[in-house]
Amino acid sequence: MSTHTSSGEHKVLDFSFPKFHRLTQTDEYSSVFGFRKAFRSTHFLLHYRIRSSEEMAGARLGLVVAKRLLRRSVDRNLVRRLAREHFRTLHSRLPSRDLILRLASKPEPLDRRVLADEIRGLLGKMITPER
């Protein structure tokens, strides 16, 4: 994706979701859940763990969307896509944390805009005062 600046040059915006921005290992998930810090919204829990200074800087994201809450795979994938999209757009402003966004209750009805607002709000809480 590129945008034009006032001087006519192209500025490239990187909204990729590379592997080093993801939690991939079971023990990475366990360490975040073990830290026992989380923010809650109507449908989500955002678990987080402060990353140590030896670890690479930057935020990483893991997702948990249970099949028992959303039976259809297209619905689970929608929630994951929304989470990744908002994480990518806010990543540069997020502190160095490991984050896990977990769907905690079944959204009835499944409203894309409401879920997106909740995700954005939870990630926004990580940007504001240092926790």
C-alpha atoms as an extended CHARMM CRD file, in Angstrom:
* protein
*
       131  EXT
         1         1  MET       CA              0.0000000000        0.0000000000        0.0000000000  PROA      1               0.0000000000
         2         2  SER       CA              1.3390000000        3.4150000000       -0.8440000000  PROA      2               0.0000000000
         3         3  THR       CA              0.1710000000        6.9730000000       -0.3990000000  PROA      3               0.0000000000
         4         4  HSD       CA              1.1450000000       10.2350000000       -2.0370000000  PROA      4               0.0000000000
         5         5  THR       CA              2.8100000000       12.9480000000       -0.0020000000  PROA      5               0.0000000000
         6         6  SER       CA              2.5090000000       16.6620000000       -0.7240000000  PROA      6               0.0000000000
         7         7  SER       CA              5.8410000000       16.5850000000       -2.5740000000  PROA      7               0.0000000000
         8         8  GLY       CA              4.5020000000       13.9320000000       -4.9590000000  PROA      8               0.0000000000
         9         9  GLU       CA              6.7140000000       11.1000000000       -3.6700000000  PROA      9               0.0000000000
        10        10  HSD       CA              5.3220000000        7.7270000000       -2.6370000000  PROA      10              0.0000000000
        11        11  LYS       CA              5.3530000000        6.7510000000        1.0070000000  PROA      11              0.0000000000
        12        12  VAL       CA              4.9980000000        3.0190000000        1.6220000000  PROA      12              0.0000000000
        13        13  LEU       CA              2.8230000000        1.9660000000        4.5490000000  PROA      13              0.0000000000
        14        14  ASP       CA              3.4960000000       -1.5170000000        5.8890000000  PROA      14              0.0000000000
        15        15  PHE       CA              0.3630000000       -3.2570000000        7.1390000000  PROA      15              0.0000000000
        16        16  SER       CA              1.7360000000       -6.7890000000        6.9570000000  PROA      16              0.0000000000
        17        17  PHE       CA              1.4610000000       -9.2810000000        9.8120000000  PROA      17              0.0000000000
        18        18  PRO       CA              4.8800000000      -10.9730000000        9.8110000000  PROA      18              0.0000000000
        19        19  LYS       CA              5.7050000000      -13.9790000000       11.9410000000  PROA      19              0.0000000000
        20        20  PHE       CA              7.7470000000      -11.9560000000       14.4640000000  PROA      20              0.0000000000
        21        21  HSD       CA              4.5480000000      -10.0000000000       15.3040000000  PROA      21              0.0000000000
        22        22  ARG       CA              2.7060000000      -13.2280000000       16.2210000000  PROA      22              0.0000000000
        23        23  LEU       CA              2.6380000000      -15.5400000000       19.1950000000  PROA      23              0.0000000000
        24        24  THR       CA              3.2030000000      -18.9970000000       17.7490000000  PROA      24              0.0000000000
        25        25  GLN       CA              4.4350000000      -21.2880000000       20.5390000000  PROA      25              0.0000000000
        26        26  THR       CA              2.2660000000      -22.9140000000       23.2230000000  PROA      26              0.0000000000
        27        27  ASP       CA              4.6270000000      -21.7290000000       25.9610000000  PROA      27              0.0000000000
        28        28  GLU       CA              4.3360000000      -18.1290000000       24.6860000000  PROA      28              0.0000000000
        29        29  TYR       CA              0.5660000000      -18.3510000000       25.1570000000  PROA      29              0.0000000000
        30        30  SER       CA              1.0500000000      -19.9990000000       28.5680000000  PROA      30              0.0000000000
        31        31  SER       CA              3.3660000000      -17.2410000000       29.7830000000  PROA      31              0.0000000000
        32        32  VAL       CA              0.8290000000      -14.5490000000       28.8090000000  PROA      32              0.0000000000
        33        33  PHE       CA             -2.0700000000      -16.3950000000       30.4530000000  PROA      33              0.0000000000
        34        34  GLY       CA              0.1560000000      -17.0570000000       33.4820000000  PROA      34              0.0000000000
        35        35  PHE       CA              0.8790000000      -13.3340000000       33.9060000000  PROA      35              0.0000000000
        36        36  ARG       CA             -2.8400000000      -12.9690000000       34.7190000000  PROA      36              0.0000000000
        37        37  LYS       CA             -3.3170000000       -9.4010000000       33.4940000000  PROA      37              0.0000000000
        38        38  ALA       CA             -6.2150000000       -8.6240000000       31.1630000000  PROA      38              0.0000000000
        39        39  PHE       CA             -8.6690000000       -5.9960000000       29.9810000000  PROA      39              0.0000000000
        40        40  ARG       CA            -12.2970000000       -6.9410000000       29.4040000000  PROA      40              0.0000000000
        41        41  SER       CA            -14.9010000000       -5.7160000000       26.9480000000  PROA      41              0.0000000000
        42        42  THR       CA            -18.3870000000       -7.0460000000       26.2150000000  PROA      42              0.0000000000
        43        43  HSD       CA            -17.1700000000       -9.9610000000       24.0810000000  PROA      43              0.0000000000
        44        44  PHE       CA            -13.3710000000      -10.0620000000       24.4750000000  PROA      44              0.0000000000
        45        45  LEU       CA            -10.5470000000      -10.4250000000       26.9510000000  PROA      45              0.0000000000
        46        46  LEU       CA             -7.1840000000       -8.9010000000       26.0460000000  PROA      46              0.0000000000
        47        47  HSD       CA             -4.5130000000      -10.7250000000       28.0500000000  PROA      47              0.0000000000
        48        48  TYR       CA             -1.0760000000       -9.1210000000       28.1240000000  PROA      48              0.0000000000
        49        49  ARG       CA              2.4380000000       -9.6400000000       29.4200000000  PROA      49              0.0000000000
        50        50  ILE       CA              5.2680000000       -7.1150000000       29.5180000000  PROA      50              0.0000000000
        51        51  ARG       CA              8.1800000000       -8.3030000000       27.3960000000  PROA      51              0.0000000000
        52        52  SER       CA             11.5890000000       -8.3640000000       29.0380000000  PROA      52              0.0000000000
        53        53  SER       CA             14.4380000000       -6.1810000000       27.8180000000  PROA      53              0.0000000000
        54        54  GLU       CA             16.3080000000       -9.2320000000       26.4250000000  PROA      54              0.0000000000
        55        55  GLU       CA             13.4170000000      -10.0170000000       24.0950000000  PROA      55              0.0000000000
        56        56  MET       CA             13.0200000000       -8.2570000000       20.7740000000  PROA      56              0.0000000000
        57        57  ALA       CA             11.0910000000       -4.9860000000       21.1380000000  PROA      57              0.0000000000
        58        58  GLY       CA              7.5740000000       -4.5300000000       19.8380000000  PROA      58              0.0000000000
        59        59  ALA       CA              4.1440000000       -5.9880000000       20.4290000000  PROA      59              0.0000000000
        60        60  ARG       CA              3.1220000000       -9.4970000000       19.3940000000  PROA      60              0.0000000000
        61        61  LEU       CA             -0.4170000000      -10.8240000000       19.0140000000  PROA      61              0.0000000000
        62        62  GLY       CA             -2.0250000000      -14.2000000000       19.5950000000  PROA      62              0.0000000000
        63        63  LEU       CA             -5.6910000000      -14.9780000000       18.9250000000  PROA      63              0.0000000000
        64        64  VAL       CA             -8.0970000000      -17.4220000000       20.5730000000  PROA      64              0.0000000000
        65        65  VAL       CA            -11.5280000000      -17.7640000000       18.9630000000  PROA      65              0.0000000000
        66        66  ALA       CA            -13.2780000000      -20.8540000000       20.3430000000  PROA      66              0.0000000000
        67        67  LYS       CA            -15.4110000000      -23.0180000000       18.1160000000  PROA      67              0.0000000000
        68        68  ARG       CA            -17.9350000000      -23.4160000000       20.9330000000  PROA      68              0.0000000000
        69        69  LEU       CA            -18.6550000000      -19.6650000000       20.7650000000  PROA      69              0.0000000000
        70        70  LEU       CA            -18.7100000000      -19.3190000000       16.9650000000  PROA      70              0.0000000000
        71        71  ARG       CA            -19.6150000000      -22.5510000000       15.2090000000  PROA      71              0.0000000000
        72        72  ARG       CA            -19.1100000000      -21.3150000000       11.6460000000  PROA      72              0.0000000000
        73        73  SER       CA            -15.5050000000      -21.0270000000       10.4940000000  PROA      73              0.0000000000
        74        74  VAL       CA            -16.3190000000      -17.9180000000        8.4220000000  PROA      74              0.0000000000
        75        75  ASP       CA            -17.4170000000      -16.1600000000       11.6330000000  PROA      75              0.0000000000
        76        76  ARG       CA            -14.2640000000      -17.2160000000       13.5100000000  PROA      76              0.0000000000
        77        77  ASN       CA            -12.1320000000      -16.0530000000       10.5790000000  PROA      77              0.0000000000
        78        78  LEU       CA            -13.9690000000      -12.7030000000       10.5050000000  PROA      78              0.0000000000
        79        79  VAL       CA            -13.0660000000      -12.0860000000       14.1590000000  PROA      79              0.0000000000
        80        80  ARG       CA             -9.4280000000      -13.0380000000       13.4850000000  PROA      80              0.0000000000
        81        81  ARG       CA             -9.2680000000      -10.7690000000       10.4250000000  PROA      81              0.0000000000
        82        82  LEU       CA            -10.6860000000       -7.8270000000       12.3700000000  PROA      82              0.0000000000
        83        83  ALA       CA             -8.1930000000       -8.3790000000       15.2000000000  PROA      83              0.0000000000
        84        84  ARG       CA             -5.2030000000       -8.6210000000       12.8410000000  PROA      84              0.0000000000
        85        85  GLU       CA             -6.3360000000       -5.5490000000       10.9020000000  PROA      85              0.0000000000
        86        86  HSD       CA             -6.5640000000       -3.3480000000       14.0000000000  PROA      86              0.0000000000
        87        87  PHE       CA             -3.3360000000       -4.7670000000       15.4510000000  PROA      87              0.0000000000
        88        88  ARG       CA             -1.4930000000       -3.9430000000       12.2110000000  PROA      88              0.0000000000
        89        89  THR       CA             -2.7720000000       -0.3790000000       12.1160000000  PROA      89              0.0000000000
        90        90  LEU       CA             -1.9350000000        0.2570000000       15.7940000000  PROA      90              0.0000000000
        91        91  HSD       CA              1.2750000000       -1.8000000000       16.0460000000  PROA      91              0.0000000000
        92        92  SER       CA              3.6740000000        1.1170000000       15.7710000000  PROA      92              0.0000000000
        93        93  ARG       CA              2.0090000000        2.7990000000       18.7780000000  PROA      93              0.0000000000
        94        94  LEU       CA              1.7240000000       -0.3110000000       20.9840000000  PROA      94              0.0000000000
        95        95  PRO       CA              4.2450000000       -0.8320000000       23.8000000000  PROA      95              0.0000000000
        96        96  SER       CA              6.4630000000       -3.9280000000       23.9380000000  PROA      96              0.0000000000
        97        97  ARG       CA              3.9060000000       -6.5130000000       25.0880000000  PROA      97              0.0000000000
        98        98  ASP       CA              2.7490000000      -10.0020000000       24.2550000000  PROA      98              0.0000000000
        99        99  LEU       CA             -1.0090000000       -9.7860000000       23.6930000000  PROA      99              0.0000000000
       100       100  ILE       CA             -3.6740000000      -12.4550000000       23.3830000000  PROA      100             0.0000000000
       101       101  LEU       CA             -7.1160000000      -11.4190000000       22.2120000000  PROA      101             0.0000000000
       102       102  ARG       CA             -9.6410000000      -14.0340000000       23.3140000000  PROA      102             0.0000000000
       103       103  LEU       CA            -13.3130000000      -14.1560000000       22.4080000000  PROA      103             0.0000000000
       104       104  ALA       CA            -14.9590000000      -14.6210000000       25.8230000000  PROA      104             0.0000000000
       105       105  SER       CA            -18.6740000000      -14.5710000000       25.0130000000  PROA      105             0.0000000000
       106       106  LYS       CA            -20.8210000000      -15.3130000000       22.0050000000  PROA      106             0.0000000000
       107       107  PRO       CA            -21.7210000000      -12.1700000000       20.0500000000  PROA      107             0.0000000000
       108       108  GLU       CA            -25.4660000000      -12.1540000000       19.3300000000  PROA      108             0.0000000000
       109       109  PRO       CA            -25.9320000000      -10.9790000000       16.6240000000  PROA      109             0.0000000000
       110       110  LEU       CA            -22.5330000000      -11.0480000000       14.9530000000  PROA      110             0.0000000000
       111       111  ASP       CA            -22.0370000000       -7.3480000000       14.1880000000  PROA      111             0.0000000000
       112       112  ARG       CA            -18.7560000000       -6.5720000000       12.4430000000  PROA      112             0.0000000000
       113       113  ARG       CA            -18.7400000000       -2.8840000000       13.4350000000  PROA      113             0.0000000000
       114       114  VAL       CA            -19.4000000000       -3.5740000000       17.1450000000  PROA      114             0.0000000000
       115       115  LEU       CA            -16.6510000000       -6.2140000000       17.2710000000  PROA      115             0.0000000000
       116       116  ALA       CA            -14.2020000000       -3.9240000000       15.4470000000  PROA      116             0.0000000000
       117       117  ASP       CA            -14.9330000000       -1.0860000000       17.8930000000  PROA      117             0.0000000000
       118       118  GLU       CA            -14.3740000000       -3.4060000000       20.8640000000  PROA      118             0.0000000000
       119       119  ILE       CA            -11.0580000000       -4.6520000000       19.4830000000  PROA      119             0.0000000000
       120       120  ARG       CA             -9.8830000000       -1.1170000000       18.7140000000  PROA      120             0.0000000000
       121       121  GLY       CA            -10.9000000000       -0.0030000000       22.2130000000  PROA      121             0.0000000000
       122       122  LEU       CA             -9.0040000000       -2.8250000000       23.9320000000  PROA      122             0.0000000000
       123       123  LEU       CA             -5.8560000000       -2.2490000000       21.8990000000  PROA      123             0.0000000000
       124       124  GLY       CA             -6.2160000000        1.4760000000       22.5740000000  PROA      124             0.0000000000
       125       125  LYS       CA             -6.0670000000        0.7600000000       26.3090000000  PROA      125             0.0000000000
       126       126  MET       CA             -2.5910000000       -0.7040000000       25.7680000000  PROA      126             0.0000000000
       127       127  ILE       CA             -1.4330000000        2.5160000000       24.0780000000  PROA      127             0.0000000000
       128       128  THR       CA             -2.5560000000        4.8740000000       26.8320000000  PROA      128             0.0000000000
       129       129  PRO       CA             -0.9240000000        4.9420000000       30.2950000000  PROA      129             0.0000000000
       130       130  GLU       CA              1.9240000000        2.5000000000       30.8170000000  PROA      130             0.0000000000
       131       131  ARG       CA              0.7430000000       -0.7090000000       32.5150000000  PROA      131             0.0000000000
